[in-house]
Amino acid sequence: MMELPALLVLDVQKGFDDPYWGKRNNPEAEGNIASLLTEWRNRKGHVIYTKHLSLDPASPLHHRKPQGTEFKDVVKPLEGEVIFTKNVNSGFIGTELESYLRQNKIKSVVITGLSTQHCVSTTTRMSGNLGFNSFLVSDAIAAFEITDHKGVKHTADSIQDHELAMLQKEFATIVTANDLIRQLNQK
């Protein structure tokens, strides 16, 4: 990592605490994101948020449910930090995220947020495809259990492991929050 990458905080919203999503892994994700936010803010780095405003009325993130769409307190944006709203999984579709990164000559991004199998995976894939040097922070994201098309239930941990395996190398470099902070402090 040459220049300080932009820190992306994807959809860390109160609606993800709803039982609607099922069991979740990595309860430390928000704390690790908060640690990274402190590091980026201290270094005056670019901090970029996305906020998911679902069009599905059943979703806890539905755009007419303000309590669900609010950012979680532990990672709330500060005045002047950029927020892009979206209603699809990718932080790049229907937003100015790509333009913002290019206008600010940002070539690398560090990706955190919720949830691994939805917005995190989709945004990471697009980030890599758009040519950004992408780092996905494995302990600053969280997955939810799912039942597949055959009726088989997959645990949140297995979803997380499979997503990280698929994203590694092809789309992003997988790192941990501590490793990332250690690398930054070696400069």
Backbone as JSON, one array per atom type, in Angstrom:
{
  "sequence": "MMELPALLVLDVQKGFDDPYWGKRNNPEAEGNIASLLTEWRNRKGHVIYTKHLSLDPASPLHHRKPQGTEFKDVVKPLEGEVIFTKNVNSGFIGTELESYLRQNKIKSVVITGLSTQHCVSTTTRMSGNLGFNSFLVSDAIAAFEITDHKGVKHTADSIQDHELAMLQKEFATIVTANDLIRQLNQK",
  "N": [[0.84, -1.18, 0.0], [0.81, 2.0, -1.06], [-0.07, 4.97, -1.08], [-2.4, 6.25, 1.38], [-5.18, 4.25, 1.44], [-8.67, 4.75, 0.56], [-11.14, 4.44, 3.05], [-13.82, 2.33, 3.05], [-17.01, 2.1, 4.36], [-19.49, 0.03, 4.46], [-22.89, 0.1, 4.62], [-23.44, -0.16, 7.48], [-25.79, -0.45, 9.34], [-28.61, 0.03, 11.55], [-30.76, -1.65, 10.99], [-29.69, -4.12, 10.4], [-29.56, -5.44, 12.77], [-31.9, -6.68, 13.13], [-33.94, -9.6, 13.64], [-34.81, -10.65, 11.25], [-32.77, -11.25, 9.42], [-31.55, -13.57, 10.28], [-29.14, -15.79, 11.88], [-25.98, -14.4, 12.69], [-22.47, -13.97, 12.05], [-19.25, -13.07, 13.49], [-19.38, -10.95, 15.73], [-17.64, -8.96, 16.43], [-17.22, -7.26, 14.34], [-18.19, -4.53, 14.01], [-16.77, -3.2, 16.04], [-14.15, -3.55, 15.11], [-14.34, -2.1, 12.74], [-14.76, 0.41, 13.84], [-12.25, 0.81, 15.06], [-10.64, 0.99, 12.78], [-11.78, 3.26, 11.64], [-11.02, 5.22, 13.53], [-8.24, 5.18, 13.14], [-8.09, 6.03, 10.42], [-9.3, 8.54, 10.57], [-7.53, 9.86, 12.31], [-5.35, 10.0, 10.62], [-6.27, 11.65, 8.71], [-7.52, 10.59, 6.46], [-9.48, 9.52, 3.58], [-12.78, 8.81, 4.29], [-15.47, 6.89, 3.51], [-18.88, 6.29, 3.29], [-21.53, 3.94, 2.63], [-25.05, 3.82, 2.39], [-27.7, 1.69, 2.64], [-30.8, 1.8, 1.15], [-33.43, 0.11, 0.99], [-35.78, -1.08, -1.47], [-37.59, -2.97, -0.96], [-40.43, -3.59, 0.84], [-40.55, -5.4, 2.99], [-38.03, -5.5, 4.06], [-35.83, -4.72, 6.77], [-34.25, -2.61, 6.15], [-35.69, -0.94, 4.61], [-36.48, 1.98, 2.78], [-38.42, 3.58, 3.96], [-38.29, 3.12, 6.62], [-36.95, 4.64, 8.94], [-35.65, 4.07, 11.4], [-34.36, 1.65, 10.92], [-32.64, 2.24, 8.86], [-30.76, 3.95, 9.86], [-27.34, 4.69, 10.7], [-25.28, 2.54, 12.68], [-24.49, 3.4, 16.04], [-21.78, 3.11, 16.89], [-20.22, 3.45, 14.65], [-20.88, 5.83, 13.44], [-21.04, 8.34, 10.9], [-18.89, 11.23, 10.74], [-19.17, 14.8, 10.63], [-18.75, 15.99, 7.37], [-17.75, 13.62, 6.33], [-18.12, 11.42, 3.61], [-21.18, 10.23, 2.27], [-22.84, 7.84, 0.42], [-25.93, 7.02, -0.9], [-27.84, 4.12, -1.71], [-29.77, 1.62, -3.5], [-29.32, -0.9, -4.32], [-27.11, -3.8, -4.27], [-24.38, -3.17, -4.88], [-21.99, -0.7, -4.06], [-21.2, 0.91, -6.08], [-23.11, 1.17, -8.07], [-25.51, 3.35, -9.27], [-24.59, 5.4, -7.72], [-22.22, 8.03, -6.89], [-19.77, 6.99, -6.27], [-17.57, 5.77, -7.73], [-16.79, 7.96, -9.38], [-16.12, 9.83, -7.4], [-13.89, 8.57, -6.19], [-12.11, 8.53, -8.38], [-11.91, 11.28, -9.05], [-10.63, 12.18, -6.78], [-8.25, 10.99, -7.07], [-7.83, 8.47, -5.95], [-6.59, 5.32, -5.67], [-6.65, 2.97, -4.29], [-8.65, 0.99, -2.08], [-10.05, 0.22, 1.11], [-12.14, -2.16, 2.29], [-14.99, -2.53, 4.31], [-17.79, -3.63, 6.33], [-21.35, -4.46, 6.13], [-23.6, -6.67, 4.52], [-21.52, -9.58, 4.37], [-22.15, -11.44, 2.25], [-23.74, -9.97, 0.59], [-23.8, -6.76, 0.02], [-21.08, -6.25, 0.62], [-19.58, -8.26, -0.76], [-20.46, -7.82, -3.42], [-19.73, -5.12, -3.9], [-16.97, -5.33, -3.5], [-16.22, -7.04, -5.6], [-16.9, -5.43, -7.83], [-15.22, -3.24, -7.33], [-12.67, -4.35, -7.68], [-12.95, -5.12, -10.38], [-13.21, -2.61, -11.56], [-10.7, -1.71, -11.4], [-9.54, -0.79, -9.04], [-7.2, -1.03, -6.41], [-7.89, -3.28, -4.13], [-8.65, -3.95, -0.75], [-9.94, -6.22, 1.46], [-11.31, -6.37, 4.6], [-11.24, -8.92, 6.67], [-12.12, -9.31, 9.31], [-13.72, -7.19, 9.78], [-16.15, -7.32, 8.69], [-19.31, -9.0, 8.29], [-21.28, -11.94, 8.03], [-24.47, -13.53, 7.27], [-26.47, -16.36, 8.11], [-27.8, -18.57, 5.61], [-30.37, -20.13, 3.65], [-30.16, -22.33, 1.03], [-31.04, -22.85, -2.49], [-31.7, -25.5, -2.53], [-32.75, -25.99, -0.14], [-30.93, -26.32, 1.84], [-29.36, -25.38, 4.81], [-26.9, -22.95, 5.45], [-24.27, -22.02, 7.53], [-23.47, -18.83, 9.05], [-20.72, -18.5, 9.43], [-19.68, -20.33, 7.53], [-20.58, -19.18, 5.17], [-19.19, -16.76, 5.26], [-16.51, -17.72, 5.12], [-16.52, -18.97, 2.57], [-17.15, -16.8, 0.85], [-14.92, -15.1, 1.31], [-12.91, -16.77, 0.33], [-13.58, -16.86, -2.38], [-13.28, -14.2, -3.14], [-10.63, -13.53, -2.62], [-7.54, -12.69, -4.07], [-8.56, -12.72, -6.84], [-10.32, -10.53, -6.76], [-9.66, -8.97, -4.52], [-7.3, -8.26, -1.86], [-7.14, -10.09, 1.03], [-7.26, -9.02, 4.33], [-6.61, -8.43, 7.86], [-7.96, -6.28, 10.43], [-6.06, -5.58, 12.42], [-3.62, -6.3, 11.15], [-3.64, -4.52, 9.03], [-3.58, -2.0, 10.34], [-1.12, -2.26, 11.61], [0.59, -2.36, 9.35], [0.19, 0.23, 8.36], [1.29, 1.71, 10.44], [3.95, 1.15, 10.16], [4.98, 2.82, 8.36]],
  "CA": [[0.0, 0.0, 0.0], [1.61, 3.21, -1.13], [-0.83, 6.05, -0.46], [-3.45, 5.77, 2.28], [-6.39, 3.96, 0.67], [-9.93, 5.23, 1.12], [-11.83, 3.45, 3.89], [-15.24, 2.2, 2.72], [-17.83, 1.51, 5.41], [-20.69, -0.3, 3.7], [-24.2, -0.28, 5.15], [-23.44, -0.59, 8.88], [-27.05, 0.18, 9.72], [-29.32, -0.61, 12.66], [-31.66, -2.68, 10.47], [-29.02, -5.42, 10.37], [-29.73, -6.09, 14.07], [-33.23, -7.29, 13.11], [-33.92, -11.07, 13.47], [-35.16, -10.92, 9.85], [-31.6, -11.72, 8.68], [-31.07, -14.85, 10.78], [-27.93, -15.75, 12.71], [-24.85, -13.67, 12.13], [-21.15, -14.26, 12.63], [-18.34, -11.95, 13.76], [-19.93, -9.82, 16.49], [-16.59, -7.93, 16.6], [-17.05, -6.48, 13.1], [-18.38, -3.09, 14.2], [-15.64, -2.71, 16.83], [-12.98, -3.47, 14.23], [-14.56, -0.97, 11.84], [-14.53, 1.62, 14.66], [-10.79, 0.97, 15.19], [-10.13, 1.48, 11.5], [-12.24, 4.66, 11.51], [-10.14, 6.05, 14.37], [-6.95, 5.25, 12.44], [-8.24, 6.86, 9.21], [-9.57, 9.93, 10.98], [-6.27, 10.42, 12.83], [-4.46, 10.22, 9.48], [-6.99, 12.54, 7.79], [-7.78, 9.84, 5.24], [-10.83, 9.53, 3.03], [-13.73, 7.86, 4.86], [-16.65, 6.9, 2.64], [-19.96, 5.4, 3.73], [-22.73, 3.72, 1.84], [-26.25, 3.55, 3.16], [-28.66, 0.94, 1.81], [-32.21, 2.16, 1.29], [-34.09, -0.96, 0.24], [-37.09, -0.84, -2.06], [-38.42, -4.09, -0.5], [-41.12, -3.19, 2.07], [-40.32, -6.36, 4.07], [-36.67, -5.35, 4.56], [-35.58, -3.77, 7.85], [-33.51, -1.47, 5.58], [-36.59, -0.25, 3.67], [-36.25, 3.43, 2.83], [-39.44, 4.24, 4.8], [-38.07, 2.69, 8.0], [-35.76, 5.4, 9.34], [-34.91, 3.45, 12.51], [-33.53, 0.58, 10.37], [-31.63, 2.75, 7.92], [-29.76, 4.75, 10.58], [-26.04, 4.06, 10.96], [-25.06, 2.11, 14.06], [-23.83, 4.46, 16.78], [-20.34, 2.89, 17.03], [-19.52, 3.82, 13.41], [-21.57, 6.96, 12.82], [-20.21, 9.3, 10.16], [-18.65, 12.57, 11.27], [-19.42, 15.91, 9.7], [-17.8, 16.07, 6.27], [-17.46, 12.31, 5.74], [-18.97, 11.23, 2.44], [-22.18, 9.16, 2.34], [-23.57, 7.56, -0.81], [-27.09, 6.15, -0.68], [-28.06, 3.19, -2.81], [-30.83, 0.65, -3.24], [-28.86, -2.2, -4.83], [-26.0, -4.3, -3.46], [-23.09, -2.54, -5.16], [-21.79, 0.7, -3.72], [-20.84, 1.65, -7.29], [-24.25, 1.31, -8.98], [-26.46, 4.39, -8.89], [-23.96, 6.37, -6.82], [-21.05, 8.73, -7.43], [-18.58, 6.44, -5.62], [-16.43, 5.66, -8.65], [-16.38, 9.33, -9.76], [-15.46, 10.42, -6.24], [-12.56, 7.98, -6.06], [-11.26, 8.96, -9.51], [-11.66, 12.72, -8.91], [-9.69, 12.38, -5.69], [-7.05, 10.22, -7.42], [-7.71, 7.34, -5.02], [-6.4, 4.09, -6.45], [-6.8, 1.83, -3.4], [-9.74, 1.08, -1.11], [-10.16, -0.77, 2.17], [-13.58, -2.41, 2.34], [-15.56, -3.07, 5.54], [-19.23, -3.41, 6.38], [-22.38, -5.49, 6.2], [-23.22, -7.99, 4.96], [-20.5, -10.16, 3.51], [-22.63, -12.08, 1.02], [-24.54, -9.05, -0.23], [-23.16, -5.52, -0.43], [-19.62, -6.32, 0.71], [-19.09, -9.06, -1.87], [-20.76, -7.17, -4.7], [-18.9, -3.92, -4.01], [-15.58, -5.77, -3.64], [-16.06, -7.54, -6.97], [-16.89, -4.29, -8.75], [-14.03, -2.45, -7.05], [-11.59, -5.03, -8.39], [-13.19, -5.03, -11.83], [-13.01, -1.23, -12.0], [-9.27, -1.42, -11.38], [-9.06, -0.28, -7.76], [-6.46, -1.96, -5.58], [-8.9, -3.47, -3.09], [-8.31, -4.72, 0.45], [-11.15, -6.58, 2.19], [-10.92, -6.61, 5.99], [-12.02, -10.12, 7.0], [-12.73, -9.24, 10.64], [-14.52, -5.96, 9.84], [-17.34, -7.64, 7.9], [-20.06, -10.09, 8.91], [-22.23, -12.65, 7.16], [-25.65, -14.11, 7.88], [-26.81, -17.7, 7.64], [-28.77, -18.59, 4.52], [-30.85, -21.43, 3.16], [-29.97, -22.27, -0.41], [-32.12, -23.25, -3.39], [-32.03, -26.91, -2.28], [-33.26, -26.08, 1.22], [-29.82, -26.59, 2.76], [-28.97, -24.22, 5.61], [-25.46, -22.69, 5.54], [-24.0, -21.14, 8.67], [-22.85, -17.54, 8.75], [-19.27, -18.71, 9.32], [-19.36, -20.97, 6.25], [-20.8, -18.16, 4.13], [-18.04, -15.84, 5.35], [-15.33, -18.41, 4.61], [-16.63, -19.16, 1.12], [-17.05, -15.49, 0.19], [-13.53, -14.65, 1.36], [-12.14, -17.63, -0.58], [-13.88, -16.47, -3.76], [-12.84, -12.83, -3.4], [-9.17, -13.46, -2.49], [-6.69, -12.62, -5.27], [-9.29, -12.32, -8.05], [-10.95, -9.21, -6.59], [-9.13, -8.2, -3.39], [-6.37, -8.87, -0.92], [-7.83, -10.25, 2.3], [-6.42, -8.59, 5.44], [-7.32, -8.2, 9.12], [-7.84, -4.89, 10.9], [-4.76, -5.41, 13.1], [-2.54, -6.33, 10.15], [-3.72, -3.26, 8.27], [-3.11, -0.92, 11.21], [0.33, -2.49, 11.78], [1.23, -1.93, 8.09], [0.13, 1.7, 8.3], [2.19, 2.27, 11.45], [5.34, 0.9, 9.77], [5.41, 3.84, 7.38]],
  "C": [[0.88, 1.24, 0.0], [0.89, 4.34, -0.41], [-1.86, 5.44, 0.49], [-4.7, 5.5, 1.45], [-7.6, 4.67, 1.29], [-10.52, 4.1, 1.95], [-13.31, 3.48, 3.52], [-15.95, 1.48, 3.85], [-19.21, 1.29, 4.79], [-21.85, -0.69, 4.61], [-24.2, -0.78, 6.6], [-24.61, 0.12, 9.56], [-27.78, -0.65, 10.77], [-30.26, -1.72, 12.2], [-31.02, -4.05, 10.39], [-29.06, -6.12, 11.73], [-31.07, -6.82, 14.15], [-33.12, -8.82, 12.92], [-34.27, -11.53, 12.05], [-34.01, -11.61, 9.1], [-31.14, -13.1, 9.12], [-29.8, -14.67, 11.6], [-26.77, -15.13, 11.94], [-23.55, -14.13, 12.77], [-20.45, -12.94, 12.98], [-18.98, -10.76, 14.47], [-18.92, -8.7, 16.71], [-16.46, -7.01, 15.39], [-17.14, -4.98, 13.33], [-17.25, -2.48, 15.02], [-14.38, -2.58, 16.0], [-13.12, -2.33, 13.23], [-14.29, 0.33, 12.6], [-13.04, 1.87, 14.85], [-10.18, 1.52, 13.91], [-10.56, 2.93, 11.27], [-11.36, 5.6, 12.31], [-8.8, 6.26, 13.67], [-7.05, 6.19, 11.23], [-8.48, 8.31, 9.57], [-8.32, 10.59, 11.53], [-5.3, 10.76, 11.71], [-5.08, 11.15, 8.43], [-7.22, 11.88, 6.43], [-9.22, 9.97, 4.78], [-11.65, 8.42, 3.69], [-15.02, 8.01, 4.08], [-17.64, 5.86, 3.14], [-20.91, 5.12, 2.59], [-23.85, 3.42, 2.81], [-27.24, 2.88, 2.23], [-30.08, 1.36, 2.16], [-33.01, 1.22, 0.4], [-35.44, -0.51, -0.32], [-38.08, -1.93, -1.64], [-39.09, -3.71, 0.82], [-40.9, -4.14, 3.25], [-38.94, -6.18, 4.72], [-36.6, -4.37, 5.72], [-34.8, -2.54, 7.37], [-34.36, -0.7, 4.57], [-36.48, 1.26, 3.87], [-37.29, 4.17, 3.66], [-39.35, 3.8, 6.26], [-36.82, 3.38, 8.54], [-34.97, 4.76, 10.48], [-33.98, 2.34, 11.99], [-32.42, 1.09, 9.47], [-30.57, 3.62, 8.59], [-28.46, 3.96, 10.72], [-25.97, 3.64, 12.42], [-24.19, 3.16, 14.75], [-22.3, 4.33, 16.8], [-19.55, 3.33, 15.79], [-20.17, 5.01, 12.7], [-20.61, 7.88, 12.08], [-20.05, 10.62, 10.92], [-19.0, 13.59, 10.2], [-18.33, 15.91, 8.63], [-17.42, 14.72, 5.66], [-18.54, 12.01, 4.69], [-19.9, 10.04, 2.64], [-22.86, 9.05, 0.98], [-24.74, 6.64, -0.47], [-27.33, 5.33, -1.94], [-29.24, 2.29, -2.48], [-30.57, -0.69, -3.92], [-27.63, -2.59, -4.03], [-24.69, -3.54, -3.67], [-23.06, -1.07, -4.75], [-21.47, 1.55, -4.94], [-22.03, 1.92, -8.21], [-25.23, 2.35, -8.45], [-25.91, 5.4, -7.91], [-22.81, 7.06, -7.56], [-19.75, 8.19, -6.84], [-17.39, 6.36, -6.56], [-15.91, 7.04, -9.05], [-15.61, 9.99, -8.62], [-14.03, 9.89, -6.1], [-11.63, 8.49, -7.16], [-10.92, 10.46, -9.39], [-10.64, 13.02, -7.83], [-8.4, 11.57, -5.86], [-6.76, 9.1, -6.43], [-7.66, 6.06, -5.84], [-6.63, 2.83, -5.63], [-7.93, 2.07, -2.41], [-9.63, -0.07, -0.11], [-11.65, -0.93, 2.42], [-13.97, -3.1, 3.65], [-17.07, -2.98, 5.42], [-20.08, -4.65, 6.45], [-23.14, -5.54, 4.88], [-22.32, -8.61, 3.91], [-21.06, -10.66, 2.19], [-23.45, -11.15, 0.12], [-23.68, -7.87, -0.68], [-21.64, -5.57, -0.38], [-19.04, -7.08, -0.48], [-19.28, -8.35, -3.21], [-19.88, -5.94, -4.92], [-17.44, -4.29, -4.2], [-15.31, -6.26, -5.06], [-15.99, -6.37, -7.96], [-15.66, -3.42, -8.56], [-12.83, -3.04, -7.79], [-11.74, -4.91, -9.89], [-12.97, -3.62, -12.38], [-11.54, -0.8, -11.9], [-8.74, -0.83, -10.09], [-8.31, -1.39, -7.04], [-7.28, -2.13, -4.3], [-8.4, -4.38, -1.98], [-9.62, -4.97, 1.19], [-10.74, -7.01, 3.59], [-11.82, -7.72, 6.56], [-12.68, -10.07, 8.37], [-13.49, -7.92, 10.85], [-15.72, -6.08, 8.89], [-18.06, -8.77, 8.63], [-21.06, -10.64, 7.91], [-23.42, -13.14, 7.98], [-25.87, -15.51, 7.31], [-27.81, -17.58, 6.49], [-29.22, -20.03, 4.27], [-30.82, -21.35, 1.65], [-31.18, -22.79, -1.19], [-32.54, -24.71, -3.21], [-32.6, -27.1, -0.87], [-32.19, -26.38, 2.25], [-29.43, -25.29, 3.48], [-27.45, -24.14, 5.69], [-25.23, -21.71, 6.68], [-23.37, -19.83, 8.2], [-21.34, -17.68, 8.59], [-18.89, -19.35, 7.99], [-19.55, -20.01, 5.09], [-19.61, -17.21, 4.09], [-16.8, -16.49, 4.73], [-15.37, -18.57, 3.09], [-16.51, -17.83, 0.36], [-15.61, -15.0, 0.17], [-12.66, -15.46, 0.41], [-12.35, -17.21, -2.03], [-13.34, -15.09, -4.11], [-11.32, -12.68, -3.39], [-8.5, -13.56, -3.86], [-7.43, -12.11, -6.5], [-9.81, -10.88, -7.94], [-10.3, -8.35, -5.51], [-8.05, -8.99, -2.66], [-7.1, -8.91, 0.42], [-6.85, -9.92, 3.42], [-7.27, -8.58, 6.72], [-7.12, -6.75, 9.53], [-6.49, -4.66, 11.56], [-3.6, -5.4, 12.13], [-2.48, -5.02, 9.37], [-3.17, -2.1, 9.09], [-1.6, -1.05, 11.43], [1.09, -2.01, 10.53], [1.27, -0.41, 8.0], [1.13, 2.33, 9.27], [3.65, 2.02, 11.14], [5.85, 1.95, 8.81], [6.04, 5.01, 8.07]]
}
